[in-house]
Structure formats: structure tokens, C-alpha cells
Amino acid sequence: MTAARTADERRPGIPVFCRLAYVHELRGDTDASHRILTQALDSATGPGDRAYVATALAQLAFGHGTFTEAGQWVGTALRADPDYLPALEIRARLQYARGDLRSATNGMEQIVARYPLPGQLVALGELYEAAGRDADARAQYRLVSAWTALARAHGVDTDLDTALAEADHGDPAAALSAARAEWAKRQTVHTADALAWALHVNDRDAEALPYTERATAPGYRNATFLYHRGIVERAVNNTAAARRDLTAALALNPAFSPTGAQPAREAVATLKGAS
């Protein structure tokens, strides 16, 4: 927080505003994050800056399940730049959240056709899974593996992308290896979550639990993190905590993942039955 404020004092601008807003979000202060981003949007002059900041506001709103607000910010971003891919991706996620799987899939297909990056390839694969198109989903996940192998061969750090993709849709051992490598370099909340989930898919939930706690410790409210924590807690027979965190994930964003939200609902139902 101190570093972000110092940067704001020395060189204020859109990137610094957005970084400061993100620091507040990580600490759970989404009101401050929203306030800083709206101030940044007011100061933005060019269409690129307006699209960038409006998309950050859309991501903040979507992450907390306020879909109407997220859609409004997406509209602001796309009016500034109709081809801004991060805004188009949030729009596709919103379409899925509203039950329009066809439009969400079509939108993500167009994004992937232009920029086949790991996060978007996985997102498209999960939409295919939600539609019952399992062969198409597997093809997307194979593309992720090919992309990460090619990037690694050219010296690009892909450990976090690899850990997340392999944990959910590939090789558990590869996921854990990549997550450990990433943790050795950067001990962030995102890396803690990835390492926890990689340990879980390798049936090492007792080891995973402290990392799930570390991922959520600063106050960061992320539905996927809460889902991962709840699933790990269920695996170590902490029924009350699992029910609490899985319920919180769905309350925060009931459409946080095409492949995670339904298992979260099923787990909550099972845990309620066991209480």
C-alpha cells in the first residue's frame, strides 16, 4: 500500500490509479477501489484509457456479482473502443451469467480467434463443457498445453497459467510442479490459491489448507478462491467451514465459473444434508 501511494504522489496517472485500486481490492476495501477507479475514469482522456479503466470497473463489479453494473461499465468501455478484448471477455462472462450460453460461447470464440491466450482458451473450453461439447472442450485444453510449451521454449514464464490449467483440466502432477515453481518466485494471493488447488487435485488437502487461508487472508473477496478453500475444507472434514466458504463463493458471484459454480452448489447441498 505504501509503495502504491508513493507512486501516486510522484507520478499520478491511469496505471498508478488502477494499481492503487487493486491494492485496496486485495485488502477487501472494494468501496475505495471503486472510488479510485471512477476518479481515474473521470481523468481519462483518450479512448484507450477510458476502455481500460471502465473494464477494470466492470471486472470489479462482475467479481462481486453486480452484473447490471458490470454490464454498464462494459458498455462504457466498448463505446470508447469497440474492439477492446478485455471488455469483450467480460461481456461474454456476463452473457453466461445471465444464462445466454450461446452468445457467451460465440463471443469467446471470437476472442480466442484473435488472441488464443491460456486464460481465454480455458474459458472457452469451460463454456464448451457447460454446453456438453466435451470433445471441443478437450481440444481447447490441448491448445493450452501447446501454448505453454511453446511459450516456455521461448523463455516466457508460464508457471501460473500451467498450474491453473493443468489442475482443472490436465495433469495433476504437472499442475503441482508448476505451482511450486511459481510459489518459489512470487508468493502472491494468486499463487497461494494456485498452489492450494494443485495440492488438492493431488489429494494433499492437509498441505493445501494453509495456502487457501493465505490466499484469502488479506481480505480479498474472490469467489474462485472461496470455492477452492471450501472444497479443501470439505476434504479435510471441516464441514462447517466448507459450508460457510462455498456458500460465500456463490453469494459473491453465483456464476463465477461455468465448471465450478454447479459443483459448489452440489457441495453446499450435500453439506447441508450432513449437518
C-alpha positions as a printed Julia matrix, in Angstrom:
275×3 Matrix{Float64}:
   0.0     0.0     0.0
   2.83    2.45    0.89
   4.57    1.83   -2.43
   1.36    2.39   -4.37
   0.67    5.66   -2.55
   4.24    6.83   -3.14
   3.88    6.12   -6.85
   0.63    8.06   -6.88
   2.32   11.04   -5.26
   5.34   11.0    -7.57
   3.76   10.1   -10.9
  -0.03   10.09  -10.78
  -1.79    8.64  -13.77
  -4.12    5.92  -15.0
  -1.75    2.95  -14.4
  -0.95    4.09  -10.87
  -4.61    4.75  -10.08
  -5.53    1.25  -11.24
  -2.7    -0.31   -9.27
  -3.74    1.56   -6.13
  -7.35    0.45   -6.68
  -6.18   -3.16   -6.99
  -4.23   -2.93   -3.74
  -7.4    -1.78   -1.98
  -9.36   -4.62   -3.59
  -6.83   -7.16   -2.34
  -7.37   -5.8     1.17
 -11.13   -6.17    0.83
 -11.86   -2.45    0.54
 -13.86   -2.55   -2.68
 -15.51    0.81   -1.93
 -12.11    2.51   -2.04
 -11.19    0.55   -5.16
 -14.39    1.63   -6.88
 -13.89    5.27   -5.84
 -10.33    5.39   -7.17
 -11.3     3.77  -10.46
 -14.2     6.16  -11.04
 -11.86    9.06  -10.35
  -9.4     7.57  -12.83
 -12.16    7.26  -15.42
 -13.08   10.91  -14.91
  -9.47   11.88  -15.61
  -9.07    9.61  -18.65
  -8.91   11.49  -21.93
  -8.08    9.02  -24.68
 -10.32    6.12  -25.73
  -7.7     3.56  -24.74
  -7.51    4.83  -21.17
 -11.3     5.05  -20.91
 -11.72    1.47  -22.15
  -9.02    0.24  -19.78
 -10.45    1.86  -16.64
 -14.08    1.08  -17.48
 -13.12   -2.56  -17.94
 -11.4    -2.56  -14.56
 -14.66   -1.28  -13.07
 -16.57   -3.97  -14.95
 -14.24   -6.66  -13.61
 -14.66   -5.35  -10.06
 -18.44   -5.39  -10.39
 -18.58   -8.8   -12.07
 -16.33  -10.32   -9.43
 -18.82   -9.25   -6.77
 -21.91  -10.43   -8.63
 -23.3    -6.99   -9.52
 -23.99   -7.95  -13.1
 -26.12   -4.96  -14.09
 -23.41   -2.55  -13.04
 -20.77   -4.68  -14.74
 -22.76   -4.55  -17.97
 -22.96   -0.77  -17.76
 -19.21   -0.47  -17.39
 -18.67   -2.9   -20.28
 -20.87   -0.64  -22.37
 -18.74    2.36  -21.4
 -15.56    0.5   -22.35
 -16.88   -0.67  -25.7
 -18.18    2.77  -26.61
 -14.62    4.0   -26.11
 -13.08    1.08  -28.01
 -15.47   -1.43  -29.65
 -12.64   -3.94  -30.15
 -11.19   -3.86  -26.63
 -10.71   -7.56  -25.9
 -10.79   -7.5   -22.07
 -14.18   -5.75  -22.23
 -15.43   -8.25  -24.8
 -14.34  -11.06  -22.48
 -16.26   -9.59  -19.53
 -19.28   -9.24  -21.82
 -19.06  -12.95  -22.67
 -18.82  -13.85  -18.98
 -21.85  -11.69  -18.28
 -23.79  -13.42  -21.05
 -23.03  -16.76  -19.43
 -24.04  -15.4   -16.02
 -27.38  -14.32  -17.47
 -28.0   -17.76  -18.98
 -27.13  -16.91  -22.6
 -24.61  -19.68  -23.15
 -24.77  -19.45  -26.95
 -23.84  -15.76  -27.06
 -21.17  -16.24  -24.41
 -19.6   -19.05  -26.42
 -19.77  -17.14  -29.69
 -18.17  -14.13  -28.07
 -15.36  -16.13  -26.51
 -14.74  -17.92  -29.8
 -14.19  -14.56  -31.49
 -11.77  -13.5   -28.76
  -9.79  -16.74  -28.99
  -9.64  -16.48  -32.78
  -7.8   -13.19  -32.37
  -5.75  -13.86  -29.23
  -5.5   -17.54  -28.23
  -4.07  -16.97  -24.76
  -4.29  -19.56  -21.95
  -6.92  -17.86  -19.82
  -9.23  -17.32  -22.76
  -8.64  -20.82  -24.17
  -9.58  -22.32  -20.8
 -12.62  -20.04  -20.54
 -13.84  -21.19  -23.96
 -13.21  -24.81  -23.06
 -15.29  -24.43  -19.92
 -18.14  -22.89  -21.9
 -17.97  -25.88  -24.23
 -18.13  -28.16  -21.19
 -21.18  -26.3   -19.91
 -22.82  -26.88  -23.3
 -21.97  -30.59  -23.26
 -19.4   -30.21  -26.05
 -16.75  -32.28  -24.32
 -14.64  -33.03  -27.41
 -14.43  -29.33  -28.23
 -13.5   -28.6   -24.62
 -10.68  -31.14  -24.67
  -9.37  -29.6   -27.89
  -9.17  -26.2   -26.18
  -7.3   -27.63  -23.21
  -4.81  -29.31  -25.55
  -4.22  -25.92  -27.14
  -3.4   -24.51  -23.7
  -0.76  -27.19  -23.23
   0.68  -26.47  -26.67
   0.71  -22.71  -25.99
   2.5   -23.07  -22.66
   5.08  -25.46  -24.13
   5.81  -23.03  -26.98
   5.98  -20.05  -24.64
   8.31  -21.88  -22.27
  10.58  -22.79  -25.16
  10.9   -19.06  -25.9
  11.71  -18.16  -22.3
   8.24  -16.97  -21.26
   7.24  -17.7   -17.66
   4.07  -19.8   -17.85
   4.05  -21.49  -14.44
   0.9   -19.83  -13.1
  -1.04  -20.43  -16.32
   0.18  -24.02  -16.39
  -0.69  -24.68  -12.75
  -4.26  -23.47  -13.1
  -4.99  -25.12  -16.45
  -3.43  -28.46  -15.55
  -5.09  -28.56  -12.12
  -8.57  -28.2   -13.59
  -8.21  -29.84  -16.97
  -4.97  -31.76  -17.29
  -2.15  -33.44  -15.4
  -2.25  -33.01  -11.6
   1.47  -33.69  -11.25
   2.3   -31.02  -13.85
  -0.01  -28.62  -12.04
   1.79  -29.13   -8.74
   5.23  -28.8   -10.29
   4.29  -25.54  -11.97
   2.57  -24.17   -8.87
   5.59  -24.91   -6.7
   7.87  -23.21   -9.23
   5.63  -20.15   -9.29
   5.47  -20.03   -5.47
   9.25  -20.05   -5.31
   9.29  -16.89   -7.44
   6.21  -14.97   -6.27
   4.25  -15.54   -3.09
   1.06  -13.69   -4.02
  -2.55  -14.49   -3.2
  -2.99  -15.83   -6.73
  -0.01  -18.13   -6.4
  -1.2   -19.3    -2.98
  -4.57  -20.19   -4.47
  -2.98  -21.99   -7.43
  -0.67  -23.99   -5.17
  -3.54  -24.9    -2.84
  -5.65  -26.13   -5.75
  -2.76  -28.08   -7.27
  -2.18  -29.79   -3.93
  -5.91  -30.58   -3.71
  -6.06  -32.29   -7.1
  -3.09  -34.36   -5.96
  -5.05  -35.45   -2.84
  -2.83  -33.46   -0.49
  -5.54  -31.4     1.16
  -3.94  -31.09    4.58
  -1.0   -29.38    2.88
  -3.34  -27.3     0.73
  -5.36  -25.82    3.59
  -2.79  -23.26    4.83
  -2.4   -21.95    1.28
  -6.15  -21.49    0.86
  -6.1   -19.49    4.08
  -3.17  -17.43    2.84
  -4.96  -16.7    -0.45
  -7.94  -15.2     1.38
  -6.13  -13.76    4.41
  -5.66  -10.15    3.22
  -9.44   -9.76    2.85
  -9.55  -10.31   -0.91
 -13.05  -11.48   -1.85
 -12.75  -13.8    -4.82
 -15.4   -16.43   -5.5
 -12.97  -18.9    -7.05
 -10.62  -18.62   -4.07
 -13.53  -19.2    -1.69
 -14.68  -22.17   -3.75
 -11.21  -23.72   -3.66
 -10.97  -23.12    0.08
 -14.39  -24.66    0.69
 -13.6   -27.77   -1.35
 -10.32  -28.25    0.51
 -12.08  -27.77    3.86
 -14.65  -30.37    2.89
 -11.84  -32.79    2.01
 -10.32  -32.42    5.49
 -13.77  -32.89    7.08
 -14.17  -29.31    8.26
 -17.85  -29.33    7.37
 -18.89  -26.05    8.95
 -16.07  -24.06    7.35
 -16.63  -25.73    3.98
 -20.32  -24.88    4.03
 -19.54  -21.29    5.04
 -16.97  -20.68    2.3
 -18.81  -22.44   -0.51
 -21.97  -20.52    0.37
 -19.95  -17.31    0.42
 -18.49  -18.06   -3.03
 -21.94  -18.49   -4.53
 -23.32  -15.45   -2.72
 -20.45  -13.33   -4.0
 -20.78  -14.46   -7.62
 -23.18  -17.31   -8.48
 -21.69  -17.52  -11.99
 -18.02  -17.36  -11.07
 -17.17  -20.37  -13.26
 -19.0   -22.48  -15.84
 -17.39  -25.6   -14.37
 -17.11  -24.57  -10.71
 -20.43  -23.0    -9.77
 -22.52  -26.14  -10.18
 -20.14  -28.36   -8.16
 -20.16  -25.64   -5.49
 -23.96  -25.74   -5.34
 -23.94  -29.53   -5.17
 -21.35  -29.48   -2.4
 -23.38  -26.99   -0.37
 -26.47  -29.16   -0.72
 -24.53  -32.23    0.39
 -23.01  -30.4     3.35
 -26.4   -29.12    4.47
 -27.68  -32.67    4.37
 -24.77  -33.81    6.51
 -25.35  -31.16    9.19
